Structure formats: C-alpha cells, structure tokens
Amino acid sequence: MIEFVLLAFSSLFVIVDPIAAVPAFLAMTPTDTPTQRIKIAGLACAVTAGMLIVFAWVGNYIFRFLGITMPAFQMAGSIVLLLVALDMLKAQRSRVHETSEETDAGTEKQDIAIAPLAVPMLAGPGAITTAILLHNQAGSSIAKQIALFFCILAVAGVSYVTLRLSAHGAKWLSPIVLRLITRIMGLLLVAIAFQFVFNALEAMKGKLL
C-alpha cells in the first residue's frame, strides 16, 4: 500500500507539474489582482481533481466499449509520458500539456481557470493517462482505489498552494531552480514511463502463458 501511494502521488505530481505552470499562469493573468489569481487557481485545481477522478474511474469502461486492452493503453500512455519527460529534461514546458496557441488564447480570455489552465495545462493527456493507469494498477483493491482518490486530491491541493504562492508574483522562484526542478522531475517521469512499459509487457506475458 505504501509503495502504491508513493507511486501514485509522485507520478501524478510529476506529470501535473504545477511549478512549471506558474510562468504561464502569471502570463495569462497580467491584470488580475492576487485575490483574483487565487480564486482562479482554486477553481482550476478543483476542476483538475474532478477530471482526474472521473477519468480514473470510467477509463476502463471506455476502453471496453472501444475494444482497447489495458496493455495497449499502457504502452501508448508510456509514449505520452516519455514525450513530456524528454521536454522536461530540456527544461521546456511540453506541448503535450498545452500548445503556445492555447497559452496565448488564455491571455485573451477573462476566465482561464477551466481552459486552458485546468485543461490541458494541469489535467492534460499525460495526467489523465497516468490516473487511468494507476486505477488499473489498483485493481479490485478498494483500499488502493481510495488511496488513489486521496492522492489525486493531494496533488490538486499542492498545485493550489503552488499557484497561490505565485499569485503575488514568482520572484521567489529562481529560473535556475525552476530548470533544475523541471529536469529532475523529467528524469523521474522517464523512469515512470518505462515502468508502465514493463507492467504492460508483464501483463501480456501472463496472458500468453
């Protein structure tokens, strides 16, 4: 259980990556007051948690309807995570999270909390993929499913605290520190992506045998 909780929280936090979203968050709210920014951050993180929880629990049913096996999705999901990780290793915000066009559009919208801040910047394809894979890994264990639920809420809570702290400006966040953290998270995400590949291969091996 402890190993699953650590895996769930770390993988979700790394892929959501709220620290890397801070510059875009500030760029999209240049005329907002700190109070308005905090309100936007709260709504965005609430939507992020809701999206990840919903997709984690209904993802398998969608796969069954479309005839997609979990090993196939694990392999595909690992590629998505790997693409994000490679950009993070270069200290870049991955276009898998959001494109520059979506960020630019956010600066022109009055309410950017739901889109593009929550989706796809925080709860992007990589985060949704990770949530679904973790729920599948939890299997029929109610305890692990509940643990995943609280891990999602915890990641959303940490994301809110991160964005709330940046509401008054990100002077506390050195560009050098930001790049270092981003690269470390990218390395961890590469390992997580390969772990999903190993899990898929092990599942396929079990079916073949």
SULRA-V650489 format. One record per backbone hydrogen bond with DSSP energy under -1.0 kcal/mol. NH is the residue of the N-H (numbers start at 0). CO is the residue of the C=O. E is the energy in kcal/mol with one decimal. If there is no record, write none. Layout:
nh=NH co=CO e=E
nh=NH co=CO e=E
This chain:
nh=4 co=0 e=-2.6
nh=5 co=1 e=-2.4
nh=6 co=2 e=-2.4
nh=7 co=3 e=-3.1
nh=8 co=4 e=-2.7
nh=9 co=5 e=-2.3
nh=10 co=6 e=-2.4
nh=11 co=7 e=-2.1
nh=12 co=8 e=-2.6
nh=13 co=9 e=-2.4
nh=14 co=10 e=-2.0
nh=15 co=11 e=-2.6
nh=16 co=12 e=-2.5
nh=21 co=18 e=-1.0
nh=24 co=20 e=-2.6
nh=25 co=21 e=-2.5
nh=26 co=22 e=-2.2
nh=27 co=23 e=-2.0
nh=36 co=32 e=-2.6
nh=37 co=33 e=-2.3
nh=38 co=34 e=-1.9
nh=39 co=35 e=-2.3
nh=40 co=36 e=-2.7
nh=41 co=37 e=-2.2
nh=42 co=38 e=-2.1
nh=43 co=39 e=-2.6
nh=44 co=40 e=-2.3
nh=45 co=41 e=-1.9
nh=46 co=42 e=-2.4
nh=47 co=43 e=-2.3
nh=48 co=44 e=-2.3
nh=49 co=45 e=-2.3
nh=50 co=46 e=-2.8
nh=51 co=47 e=-2.3
nh=52 co=48 e=-2.4
nh=53 co=49 e=-2.4
nh=54 co=50 e=-2.5
nh=55 co=51 e=-2.0
nh=56 co=52 e=-1.6
nh=57 co=53 e=-2.1
nh=58 co=54 e=-1.7
nh=61 co=57 e=-1.8
nh=62 co=58 e=-2.0
nh=63 co=59 e=-2.2
nh=64 co=60 e=-1.9
nh=65 co=61 e=-2.0
nh=66 co=62 e=-1.2
nh=67 co=62 e=-2.7
nh=72 co=68 e=-1.8
nh=73 co=69 e=-2.8
nh=74 co=70 e=-2.2
nh=75 co=71 e=-2.3
nh=76 co=72 e=-3.3
nh=77 co=73 e=-2.2
nh=78 co=74 e=-1.3
nh=79 co=75 e=-1.8
nh=80 co=76 e=-2.5
nh=81 co=77 e=-2.3
nh=82 co=78 e=-2.3
nh=83 co=79 e=-1.9
nh=84 co=80 e=-2.7
nh=85 co=81 e=-2.5
nh=86 co=82 e=-1.5
nh=87 co=83 e=-2.1
nh=88 co=84 e=-2.4
nh=90 co=87 e=-2.0
nh=91 co=86 e=-2.6
nh=96 co=93 e=-1.1
nh=97 co=93 e=-1.3
nh=102 co=98 e=-1.9
nh=103 co=99 e=-2.6
nh=104 co=100 e=-2.2
nh=105 co=101 e=-1.6
nh=106 co=102 e=-1.1
nh=107 co=104 e=-1.0
nh=108 co=105 e=-1.1
nh=116 co=111 e=-1.9
nh=117 co=112 e=-1.5
nh=118 co=113 e=-2.4
nh=120 co=115 e=-2.3
nh=121 co=116 e=-1.3
nh=122 co=117 e=-3.5
nh=123 co=121 e=-1.3
nh=127 co=123 e=-2.5
nh=128 co=124 e=-2.6
nh=129 co=125 e=-2.3
nh=130 co=126 e=-2.4
nh=131 co=127 e=-2.1
nh=132 co=128 e=-2.4
nh=133 co=129 e=-2.5
nh=134 co=130 e=-2.0
nh=135 co=131 e=-2.1
nh=136 co=132 e=-2.1
nh=137 co=133 e=-1.8
nh=140 co=137 e=-1.5
nh=144 co=140 e=-2.0
nh=145 co=141 e=-2.5
nh=146 co=142 e=-2.2
nh=147 co=143 e=-2.5
nh=148 co=144 e=-2.0
nh=149 co=145 e=-2.1
nh=150 co=146 e=-2.1
nh=151 co=147 e=-2.4
nh=152 co=148 e=-1.9
nh=153 co=149 e=-2.5
nh=154 co=150 e=-2.5
nh=155 co=151 e=-2.3
nh=156 co=152 e=-2.4
nh=157 co=153 e=-2.6
nh=158 co=154 e=-2.3
nh=159 co=155 e=-2.1
nh=160 co=156 e=-2.3
nh=161 co=157 e=-2.3
nh=162 co=158 e=-2.5
nh=163 co=159 e=-2.8
nh=164 co=160 e=-2.4
nh=165 co=161 e=-1.3
nh=166 co=163 e=-1.1
nh=168 co=165 e=-2.1
nh=172 co=169 e=-1.3
nh=177 co=173 e=-2.8
nh=178 co=174 e=-2.3
nh=179 co=175 e=-2.2
nh=180 co=176 e=-2.9
nh=181 co=177 e=-2.4
nh=182 co=178 e=-2.2
nh=183 co=179 e=-2.2
nh=184 co=180 e=-2.6
nh=185 co=181 e=-2.1
nh=186 co=182 e=-2.1
nh=187 co=183 e=-2.0
nh=188 co=184 e=-2.3
nh=189 co=185 e=-1.9
nh=190 co=186 e=-1.6
nh=191 co=187 e=-2.1
nh=192 co=188 e=-2.6
nh=193 co=189 e=-2.2
nh=194 co=190 e=-1.9
nh=195 co=191 e=-1.9
nh=196 co=192 e=-1.4
nh=197 co=193 e=-2.4
nh=198 co=194 e=-2.3
nh=199 co=195 e=-2.1
nh=200 co=196 e=-2.6
nh=201 co=197 e=-2.4
nh=202 co=198 e=-2.1
nh=203 co=199 e=-2.4
nh=204 co=200 e=-2.4
nh=205 co=201 e=-2.1
nh=206 co=202 e=-1.7
nh=207 co=203 e=-2.2
nh=208 co=204 e=-2.1
